[in-house]
Amino acid sequence: MQHASTASRLRSQLSSIVIGLSDLIKALPVRRFERFSPGVVVFAPEFYFAEPSPDQRATQFALKRKYEVFLEILRIMLRGAPHELARQLDEADKRFRDWLELNCSWSVTPSPIENANNAQSAAQQLEKILGVLESTITNDLILVPDTNSLLSAADPTEYRRVIGQDSFIFMLLPAVLGELDHLKIEHRNPEVREKARKIIVRIKGWRNQGSLALGVTVDKSIIVKTCHSEPDMSKSLSWLDANNRDDRIVASVLALAAEHPCARIILMSGDINLLNKADAALIQTIERP
């Protein structure tokens, strides 16, 4: 089973946006500015896009919303990047956004095909930045189970048949560990309390074998690790709520993706709300066994 890295998923998202924008631009009529009138010289671009139809505006709106998701995730991936790379992203964003907004620009020509090509060229700097993220080659697969997945199957070896791979990193998030601690004490169902307790005992057993922060090998080829830090929600996606456990899981997975942009990261869950949020954040998901 093949899964794309976060960087390659972003590249696919950008490609979809560029194709949609190119098709839109090729369908838009181009008008010429009346630059001269008696006694007045207007300093302005020679050509501009005609007013889009309602359907074309709807298409533009959908592309803009898709691009905002792409850009927000890309900025998360580049957190802590060198100042020069951050500056390049700002410039690339401005250049591409001019086309996305269909602004009057000196780059607009009377040829719809040439305009579409110019819009594609404006996306090339964004593609180069994605290339920086993709420059680290890794075959790591990081599997992130949510709490209900662990309650269903606490043994990492049981996940091999689901993902179709023997070797992977089994990553335990703070939000999941915290919920297990809560369930073992406060859940009204004694069976759930006992399941949570047994999972915690298992995790403590791995911890006794070595540092879970560095990783403990299980059954020769699975590395169990714990993520020690809660995500900085103020620097994650704008629509995530710090008080919502599912949102913290999404933010944690994105933070992992920023640390390992070329790794294949899979969130395992059966929670439809969490799965939907992960889809919106371009996170690869699989339903729990």
Legacy VTK file of the C-alpha trace (Angstrom):
# vtk DataFile Version 3.0
C-alpha trace
ASCII
DATASET POLYDATA
POINTS 289 float
0.000 0.000 0.000
1.535 3.309 -1.079
0.997 6.549 0.764
2.186 9.982 -0.238
4.292 12.181 1.999
2.878 15.481 3.197
5.146 17.369 0.804
3.955 15.350 -2.182
0.315 15.783 -1.118
0.896 19.540 -1.064
2.430 19.352 -4.526
-0.629 17.488 -5.782
-2.898 20.121 -4.211
-0.959 22.939 -5.886
-1.042 21.166 -9.242
-4.825 20.868 -9.001
-5.129 24.583 -8.218
-2.849 25.594 -11.094
-4.763 23.447 -13.584
-8.069 24.926 -12.434
-6.733 28.472 -12.619
-5.261 27.903 -16.079
-8.603 26.648 -17.374
-10.365 29.650 -15.839
-7.916 32.148 -17.337
-8.161 30.583 -20.794
-11.930 31.074 -20.682
-11.767 34.748 -19.655
-11.954 37.480 -22.307
-9.202 40.085 -22.211
-9.916 43.795 -22.629
-7.618 46.659 -23.612
-7.406 49.727 -21.402
-8.266 53.053 -22.988
-4.987 54.616 -21.971
-5.281 57.929 -23.772
-7.918 60.649 -23.813
-7.608 64.314 -24.854
-5.119 66.003 -22.544
-4.808 62.942 -20.237
-2.305 60.105 -20.203
-3.256 57.113 -18.022
-0.356 55.091 -16.710
-1.827 51.579 -16.441
-1.381 48.052 -17.810
-2.457 47.722 -21.413
-4.728 44.693 -20.876
-7.032 43.396 -18.152
-9.439 40.530 -17.610
-13.113 41.127 -18.350
-15.642 40.704 -15.552
-16.051 36.957 -14.897
-19.456 35.352 -15.131
-21.146 34.177 -11.900
-20.014 30.602 -12.628
-16.445 31.773 -13.209
-16.522 33.761 -9.953
-17.671 30.633 -8.148
-14.779 28.700 -9.680
-12.336 31.426 -8.668
-13.735 31.421 -5.126
-13.324 27.638 -4.848
-9.740 27.846 -6.115
-8.923 30.612 -3.630
-10.264 28.593 -0.706
-8.272 25.572 -1.841
-5.152 27.700 -2.156
-5.577 29.160 1.344
-5.575 25.617 2.776
-2.480 24.768 0.746
-0.625 27.906 1.830
-1.514 27.584 5.492
-0.214 24.019 5.632
2.906 24.970 3.656
3.663 27.726 6.181
3.359 25.176 8.994
5.785 22.905 7.155
8.267 25.774 6.826
8.086 26.930 10.436
11.605 27.689 11.630
12.944 27.817 8.075
15.776 30.243 7.199
14.668 33.839 6.715
15.568 33.738 3.018
13.261 30.781 2.397
10.422 32.493 4.267
11.000 35.615 2.155
10.880 33.544 -1.026
7.568 32.050 0.076
6.096 35.509 0.674
7.187 36.654 -2.785
5.963 33.465 -4.453
2.608 33.790 -2.700
2.194 37.403 -3.823
3.075 36.617 -7.410
0.731 33.650 -7.684
-2.060 35.375 -5.774
-2.066 38.217 -8.338
-3.160 35.682 -10.941
-5.561 33.944 -8.584
-7.241 37.269 -7.817
-7.353 38.086 -11.568
-5.806 41.444 -10.746
-4.982 44.001 -13.419
-1.364 43.289 -14.058
1.386 44.274 -16.435
1.738 40.539 -17.130
-1.711 40.186 -18.726
-1.510 39.774 -22.507
-4.189 39.610 -25.225
-3.537 35.857 -25.524
-5.535 33.631 -23.085
-3.076 30.786 -23.655
-0.106 33.007 -22.841
-1.882 34.288 -19.728
-2.495 30.716 -18.564
1.185 29.917 -19.151
2.199 32.993 -17.157
0.003 31.865 -14.260
1.672 28.456 -14.367
5.085 30.147 -14.339
4.042 32.110 -11.250
3.487 28.793 -9.450
6.994 27.555 -10.211
8.553 29.338 -7.230
6.049 27.610 -4.946
7.026 24.313 -6.575
10.717 25.041 -5.904
9.948 25.605 -2.228
8.144 22.270 -2.135
11.282 20.805 -3.669
13.223 21.919 -0.595
10.829 19.945 1.593
11.163 16.927 -0.680
14.961 17.022 -0.744
15.324 14.685 2.239
14.830 11.131 1.034
13.248 8.783 3.557
11.212 5.610 3.475
9.825 6.127 6.969
6.184 5.345 7.516
4.800 6.891 10.702
1.533 5.409 11.924
-0.381 7.550 14.432
-3.237 5.718 16.199
-5.959 7.634 18.003
-7.289 6.467 21.374
-10.115 4.330 19.997
-7.676 2.567 17.673
-5.535 1.592 20.645
-8.599 0.410 22.541
-9.441 -1.782 19.548
-5.880 -3.011 18.938
-3.059 -2.100 21.312
-0.526 -4.460 19.738
1.413 -2.619 16.989
1.971 -5.864 15.074
-1.769 -6.048 14.359
-1.476 -2.951 12.178
0.866 -4.582 9.675
-1.954 -6.184 7.746
-3.850 -2.889 7.608
-1.016 -0.810 6.155
0.605 -3.640 4.220
4.078 -3.015 5.590
6.180 -4.782 8.218
8.381 -1.861 9.283
6.997 1.422 10.568
7.102 3.900 13.426
4.195 3.591 15.864
3.794 7.123 17.195
1.871 7.832 20.414
0.670 11.414 20.832
0.248 13.350 24.107
-3.476 13.834 23.484
-3.906 10.060 23.130
-1.830 9.211 26.211
-3.708 11.820 28.227
-7.062 10.386 27.181
-5.959 6.879 28.147
-5.051 8.140 31.635
-8.482 9.742 31.853
-10.335 6.629 30.653
-8.625 4.222 33.059
-10.018 6.203 35.998
-13.173 7.984 34.948
-14.918 6.018 32.208
-18.275 4.692 33.395
-17.758 1.325 31.666
-15.429 -0.927 33.718
-14.397 -2.831 30.573
-13.150 0.366 28.958
-11.347 1.334 32.172
-9.637 -2.062 32.201
-8.677 -1.833 28.514
-7.142 1.607 29.062
-5.259 0.334 32.122
-3.811 -2.621 30.192
-2.696 -0.361 27.335
-0.929 1.940 29.789
0.765 -1.088 31.383
1.929 -2.160 27.918
3.292 1.322 27.173
5.113 1.382 30.512
6.599 -1.999 29.597
8.019 -0.508 26.397
9.283 2.431 28.418
11.190 0.047 30.693
12.980 -1.319 27.632
14.407 2.059 26.633
13.619 5.641 25.769
10.281 5.975 24.017
11.341 9.457 22.950
14.125 7.851 20.916
12.128 4.754 20.040
11.855 1.172 21.272
11.917 -1.696 18.772
9.028 -4.152 18.927
8.973 -7.472 17.062
12.213 -6.640 15.239
10.908 -4.018 12.811
8.342 -1.770 14.521
9.616 1.260 16.428
7.324 2.558 19.157
7.839 6.238 19.943
6.123 8.904 21.998
5.842 12.564 21.104
6.499 14.531 24.299
5.307 18.001 23.331
1.779 19.288 22.899
1.279 21.178 19.614
1.479 24.960 19.538
-2.091 25.607 18.453
-1.403 29.302 17.823
0.957 28.265 15.024
-1.218 25.584 13.506
-4.269 25.771 11.242
-6.441 28.766 12.058
-9.635 26.729 12.394
-8.316 24.289 15.000
-9.546 24.671 18.584
-6.989 24.196 21.365
-9.729 22.874 23.661
-10.763 20.120 21.266
-8.915 16.801 21.536
-9.413 15.881 17.860
-8.065 19.276 16.836
-4.969 18.782 18.975
-4.391 15.434 17.293
-4.610 17.075 13.852
-2.183 19.804 14.969
0.197 17.181 16.383
0.202 15.224 13.112
0.906 18.415 11.161
3.765 19.197 13.540
5.135 15.701 12.859
4.818 16.345 9.140
6.805 19.567 9.530
9.593 17.590 11.215
9.413 14.769 8.658
8.114 16.314 5.400
9.104 13.339 3.260
7.842 10.665 5.623
4.555 8.930 4.925
2.393 9.799 7.908
-0.899 7.980 8.445
-3.495 8.815 11.062
-5.422 5.723 12.153
-8.931 6.446 13.403
-12.534 5.354 13.196
-13.858 8.697 14.422
-15.662 10.257 11.455
-15.250 13.797 12.802
-11.506 13.343 13.233
-11.242 11.727 9.798
-13.049 14.673 8.217
-10.758 17.186 9.919
-7.706 15.198 8.853
-8.923 15.209 5.246
-9.269 19.006 5.397
-5.677 19.220 6.674
-4.401 16.965 3.839
-3.481 14.243 6.322
-3.429 10.646 5.091
-5.922 8.511 7.035
-6.913 4.872 7.399
-9.839 3.604 9.401
-8.844 1.536 12.387
-9.048 -2.273 12.184
LINES 1 290
289 0 1 2 3 4 5 6 7 8 9 10 11 12 13 14 15 16 17 18 19 20 21 22 23 24 25 26 27 28 29 30 31 32 33 34 35 36 37 38 39 40 41 42 43 44 45 46 47 48 49 50 51 52 53 54 55 56 57 58 59 60 61 62 63 64 65 66 67 68 69 70 71 72 73 74 75 76 77 78 79 80 81 82 83 84 85 86 87 88 89 90 91 92 93 94 95 96 97 98 99 100 101 102 103 104 105 106 107 108 109 110 111 112 113 114 115 116 117 118 119 120 121 122 123 124 125 126 127 128 129 130 131 132 133 134 135 136 137 138 139 140 141 142 143 144 145 146 147 148 149 150 151 152 153 154 155 156 157 158 159 160 161 162 163 164 165 166 167 168 169 170 171 172 173 174 175 176 177 178 179 180 181 182 183 184 185 186 187 188 189 190 191 192 193 194 195 196 197 198 199 200 201 202 203 204 205 206 207 208 209 210 211 212 213 214 215 216 217 218 219 220 221 222 223 224 225 226 227 228 229 230 231 232 233 234 235 236 237 238 239 240 241 242 243 244 245 246 247 248 249 250 251 252 253 254 255 256 257 258 259 260 261 262 263 264 265 266 267 268 269 270 271 272 273 274 275 276 277 278 279 280 281 282 283 284 285 286 287 288
